[in-house]
Amino acid sequence: MRKLTILLIFIFASSFLFAQNQRFTYEYSFKMDSLHKENVEKEIMNLDITKGGSNFYSALLITRDSLFKTEFEKGKALQSMVIDMRKIKKAKVNFRVSKAYPNLETIYHTSLNASNVALKENHKINWTIFPETKTIEGFKVQKATTAFGGRNWIAWFTNDIQIQDGPYKFCGLPGLILNIGDEKGDHVFNLVGSKKLNDEPLLMDSKMKEIFLTHEKFNQLWNEYKKDPAKNIKIIHSSSEMSETIFSDENGSPLTKQDLIIRKEQMAEETLKKTNNFIERELYK
């Protein structure tokens, strides 16, 4: 990490940085099961910064995009692509956050009940900056706190990196946020690396249609999903023209429409039991 520190100091000593693409890598530690906080999940996240804004997402999505690009260039069939995709480790984090400069307009991108949705952040994050300082990986950082998403957060930012951005939706401090976590330690982002983006791949812009929702509408749909997670499947397979036996399981045995619905409900129920401690409590309440 000492080499990383020296490299970062050299890079950020030049104001030329702001004309360059830069990737900051964070380790995201999170405890999604409030009843079993001994289970800590981790994901490597990228914060890609360009002149027009930033994009925060799971680093595994770059691997996915690279595979898609390779397969398209080879002209392979979609079926081959699906087989190759099974070799890719699935991202644990299903959200992405984009910010537009210079006004730091923030958009939260995720999926909900098989639909791609997006939410604009309408509330500016209000920070309280303290004189307390310490050192993180050779950088002098300063303490700041805020209340956001139903949690109290402690951030450490550095004036040595004049970028008013950070992981997730956090931004607006005088320098880059190197570390931020809620006071209970359920969600923590910690900078672990940085590099200038030259030929490195960027996350491809999604061509899939997104539905923009208000926070209130998102919360309403989230609660509807929790009550009936198989609703979409029921609607899709309600057509009398479709065969009653439409799928097969991993052993090749036939599955009826009802089998599929029951499986969806069971899987969702198990997942929801273990996924109840989101970053933004107010969004998923």
C-alpha positions as CSV (number, residue, x, y, z in Angstrom):
1,M,0.0,0.0,0.0
2,R,3.0,2.3,0.5
3,K,3.6,2.2,-3.3
4,L,-0.1,3.1,-3.8
5,T,0.3,6.1,-1.5
6,I,3.4,7.4,-3.3
7,L,1.7,7.0,-6.7
8,L,-1.4,8.8,-5.5
9,I,0.5,11.7,-4.1
10,F,2.4,12.0,-7.4
11,I,-0.8,11.9,-9.5
12,F,-2.8,14.4,-7.4
13,A,0.1,16.9,-7.2
14,S,-0.8,17.9,-10.7
15,S,-3.9,19.8,-11.5
16,F,-3.8,18.0,-14.9
17,L,-5.8,15.2,-13.1
18,F,-9.1,17.0,-13.7
19,A,-8.8,16.6,-17.4
20,Q,-8.2,12.8,-17.1
21,N,-10.4,9.8,-16.4
22,Q,-9.6,8.4,-13.0
23,R,-10.8,5.3,-11.2
24,F,-11.0,5.1,-7.4
25,T,-11.5,1.6,-6.1
26,Y,-13.3,1.0,-2.8
27,E,-14.0,-2.1,-0.7
28,Y,-17.6,-2.1,0.4
29,S,-18.3,-4.1,3.5
30,F,-22.0,-4.6,4.4
31,K,-24.2,-6.5,6.7
32,M,-27.5,-7.1,4.9
33,D,-29.0,-9.5,7.6
34,S,-29.9,-7.5,10.7
35,L,-30.4,-10.6,12.7
36,H,-27.0,-12.1,11.8
37,K,-24.5,-9.2,11.7
38,E,-21.6,-11.6,12.1
39,N,-22.1,-12.3,8.3
40,V,-20.2,-9.5,6.6
41,E,-20.3,-9.4,2.8
42,K,-17.7,-7.6,0.7
43,E,-17.7,-6.2,-2.8
44,I,-15.0,-4.2,-4.7
45,M,-16.6,-1.1,-6.2
46,N,-15.3,1.4,-8.8
47,L,-15.8,5.1,-8.8
48,D,-15.0,6.2,-12.3
49,I,-14.6,9.9,-12.6
50,T,-14.6,11.8,-15.9
51,K,-15.0,15.4,-16.9
52,G,-18.8,15.1,-17.1
53,G,-19.4,13.2,-13.9
54,S,-18.9,9.9,-12.1
55,N,-20.2,6.3,-12.0
56,F,-20.2,4.1,-8.9
57,Y,-20.7,0.4,-9.5
58,S,-19.5,-3.2,-8.7
59,A,-16.2,-3.9,-10.3
60,L,-17.6,-7.3,-11.4
61,L,-19.8,-5.5,-13.9
62,I,-16.7,-4.5,-15.9
63,T,-15.9,-8.2,-16.3
64,R,-19.5,-8.8,-17.5
65,D,-19.3,-6.0,-20.0
66,S,-15.9,-7.1,-21.3
67,L,-17.4,-10.6,-22.0
68,F,-20.4,-9.1,-23.8
69,K,-18.1,-7.0,-26.0
70,T,-15.9,-10.0,-26.8
71,E,-18.8,-12.2,-27.8
72,F,-20.4,-9.5,-30.0
73,E,-17.0,-8.9,-31.7
74,K,-16.7,-12.6,-32.4
75,G,-20.2,-12.7,-33.7
76,K,-21.3,-15.6,-31.5
77,A,-24.9,-16.5,-31.0
78,L,-26.8,-15.3,-27.9
79,Q,-27.0,-18.9,-26.6
80,S,-23.2,-19.0,-26.5
81,M,-23.1,-15.8,-24.6
82,V,-25.5,-17.1,-22.0
83,I,-23.2,-20.1,-21.4
84,D,-20.2,-17.9,-21.0
85,M,-21.9,-15.6,-18.7
86,R,-22.4,-18.5,-16.3
87,K,-18.7,-18.5,-15.7
88,I,-18.8,-14.9,-14.4
89,K,-19.1,-14.3,-10.7
90,K,-22.4,-12.6,-10.0
91,A,-22.2,-9.2,-8.4
92,K,-23.6,-9.0,-4.9
93,V,-24.5,-5.3,-5.3
94,N,-27.3,-4.6,-7.8
95,F,-27.3,-0.9,-7.7
96,R,-25.3,1.8,-9.6
97,V,-25.0,5.5,-8.8
98,S,-24.2,8.2,-11.3
99,K,-23.5,11.8,-10.7
100,A,-23.4,14.7,-13.2
101,Y,-20.9,17.5,-12.8
102,P,-20.8,20.3,-11.8
103,N,-24.1,20.3,-10.0
104,L,-23.7,16.8,-8.6
105,E,-27.1,15.7,-9.7
106,T,-27.3,12.1,-8.4
107,I,-29.2,9.2,-9.9
108,Y,-29.7,5.8,-8.2
109,H,-30.0,2.9,-10.7
110,T,-31.3,-0.5,-9.6
111,S,-33.8,-3.3,-10.5
112,L,-37.1,-4.0,-8.8
113,N,-39.3,-6.9,-9.7
114,A,-37.7,-7.5,-13.1
115,S,-37.8,-3.8,-14.0
116,N,-34.9,-1.3,-14.3
117,V,-35.7,1.7,-12.3
118,A,-33.9,5.0,-11.5
119,L,-34.4,7.6,-8.8
120,K,-33.1,11.2,-8.8
121,E,-31.7,12.4,-5.5
122,N,-33.5,15.6,-4.8
123,H,-32.1,16.3,-1.3
124,K,-28.6,17.8,-0.9
125,I,-26.5,16.1,1.7
126,N,-25.8,18.4,4.6
127,W,-22.4,17.9,6.2
128,T,-21.0,18.9,9.5
129,I,-17.2,19.3,9.2
130,F,-15.0,18.8,12.3
131,P,-11.4,20.0,12.9
132,E,-10.4,16.4,13.8
133,T,-7.9,14.9,11.4
134,K,-5.9,11.6,11.0
135,T,-4.0,9.8,8.3
136,I,-5.3,7.2,5.9
137,E,-2.8,5.6,3.6
138,G,-0.5,8.6,3.7
139,F,-3.2,11.2,3.2
140,K,-4.3,13.7,5.8
141,V,-8.1,13.3,6.2
142,Q,-10.6,15.3,8.0
143,K,-13.8,14.2,9.7
144,A,-17.3,15.0,8.6
145,T,-20.7,13.7,9.6
146,T,-24.2,13.6,8.1
147,A,-27.6,12.0,8.6
148,F,-28.7,10.3,5.4
149,G,-31.1,7.5,4.5
150,G,-32.1,6.9,8.1
151,R,-28.5,6.5,9.3
152,N,-25.8,8.6,10.8
153,W,-22.6,8.6,8.8
154,I,-19.0,9.4,9.6
155,A,-16.8,10.4,6.6
156,W,-13.1,11.1,6.2
157,F,-12.2,13.2,3.3
158,T,-8.9,14.7,2.0
159,N,-8.2,18.2,0.7
160,D,-5.2,16.7,-1.1
161,I,-7.6,15.3,-3.8
162,Q,-9.8,18.2,-4.9
163,I,-12.7,16.2,-6.1
164,Q,-16.0,16.7,-4.3
165,D,-17.2,13.2,-4.7
166,G,-17.2,9.8,-3.0
167,P,-18.7,6.4,-2.9
168,Y,-22.4,5.7,-3.3
169,K,-24.4,9.0,-3.2
170,F,-22.0,10.7,-0.9
171,C,-20.5,14.0,-2.3
172,G,-20.2,17.7,-1.7
173,L,-17.3,17.8,0.7
174,P,-14.2,19.9,-0.1
175,G,-12.2,16.8,-1.2
176,L,-12.6,13.2,-2.1
177,I,-14.1,10.9,0.6
178,L,-11.6,8.1,1.3
179,N,-13.6,6.4,4.0
180,I,-17.3,6.5,5.1
181,G,-19.4,4.3,7.2
182,D,-22.6,4.4,9.3
183,E,-22.1,4.7,13.1
184,K,-23.1,1.0,13.6
185,G,-20.6,-0.2,11.0
186,D,-23.3,-1.9,8.9
187,H,-22.2,-0.3,5.7
188,V,-18.6,0.9,5.2
189,F,-16.7,2.1,2.1
190,N,-12.9,2.3,2.2
191,L,-10.6,3.4,-0.6
192,V,-8.2,0.7,-1.5
193,G,-6.7,1.8,-4.9
194,S,-6.6,4.4,-7.7
195,K,-5.4,4.6,-11.2
196,K,-5.6,6.8,-14.3
197,L,-7.9,5.4,-16.9
198,N,-6.2,5.2,-20.2
199,D,-7.2,2.1,-22.1
200,E,-9.0,0.5,-19.2
201,P,-12.6,-0.4,-19.9
202,L,-15.4,1.8,-18.6
203,L,-18.8,0.5,-17.6
204,M,-20.9,0.4,-20.8
205,D,-23.9,2.7,-20.8
206,S,-27.1,0.7,-20.3
207,K,-29.2,0.5,-23.4
208,M,-32.1,-1.0,-21.4
209,K,-35.0,1.3,-20.7
210,E,-35.3,2.6,-17.2
211,I,-38.4,3.8,-15.3
212,F,-37.8,7.0,-13.3
213,L,-39.6,6.8,-10.0
214,T,-40.1,9.1,-7.0
215,H,-38.8,7.8,-3.6
216,E,-42.4,7.4,-2.5
217,K,-43.4,5.3,-5.6
218,F,-40.3,3.2,-5.3
219,N,-41.2,2.4,-1.7
220,Q,-44.7,1.6,-2.7
221,L,-43.6,-0.9,-5.4
222,W,-41.0,-2.4,-3.0
223,N,-43.7,-3.2,-0.5
224,E,-46.0,-4.6,-3.2
225,Y,-43.1,-6.9,-4.3
226,K,-42.6,-8.1,-0.7
227,K,-46.2,-9.1,-0.5
228,D,-46.3,-10.8,-3.9
229,P,-42.9,-11.4,-5.4
230,A,-44.3,-13.7,-8.1
231,K,-46.8,-11.2,-9.3
232,N,-45.1,-10.6,-12.7
233,I,-44.7,-14.3,-13.4
234,K,-48.4,-14.9,-12.6
235,I,-49.3,-12.2,-15.1
236,I,-47.0,-13.4,-17.8
237,H,-48.1,-17.0,-17.5
238,S,-51.8,-16.4,-17.1
239,S,-52.3,-16.7,-20.9
240,S,-54.3,-19.8,-21.8
241,E,-52.3,-20.0,-25.0
242,M,-49.2,-21.0,-23.2
243,S,-48.4,-24.6,-22.4
244,E,-48.9,-25.7,-18.9
245,T,-45.5,-27.3,-18.8
246,I,-43.1,-24.6,-19.9
247,F,-39.8,-25.1,-18.2
248,S,-37.5,-27.8,-16.8
249,D,-35.4,-27.8,-13.7
250,E,-31.7,-28.4,-13.3
251,N,-32.3,-32.2,-13.6
252,G,-34.4,-31.8,-16.8
253,S,-37.7,-32.6,-15.0
254,P,-40.7,-30.7,-16.3
255,L,-42.0,-27.7,-14.4
256,T,-45.5,-26.4,-14.6
257,K,-46.5,-22.8,-14.4
258,Q,-47.6,-23.4,-10.8
259,D,-44.2,-25.0,-10.0
260,L,-42.4,-22.0,-11.3
261,I,-44.6,-19.6,-9.3
262,I,-44.1,-21.5,-6.1
263,R,-40.3,-21.6,-6.6
264,K,-40.2,-17.9,-7.2
265,E,-42.2,-17.2,-4.0
266,Q,-39.9,-19.6,-2.0
267,M,-36.7,-18.1,-3.3
268,A,-37.9,-14.5,-2.7
269,E,-39.0,-15.3,0.8
270,E,-35.6,-16.8,1.7
271,T,-33.8,-13.8,0.1
272,L,-36.0,-11.2,1.9
273,K,-35.4,-12.9,5.2
274,K,-31.6,-12.3,4.8
275,T,-31.9,-8.9,3.0
276,N,-33.3,-6.4,5.4
277,N,-30.6,-4.0,6.3
278,F,-30.3,-1.7,3.3
279,I,-28.0,1.4,3.1
280,E,-31.1,3.7,2.9
281,R,-33.6,2.5,5.5
282,E,-36.1,5.2,4.4
283,L,-36.1,3.9,0.8
284,Y,-36.7,0.2,1.7
285,K,-38.9,0.6,4.7
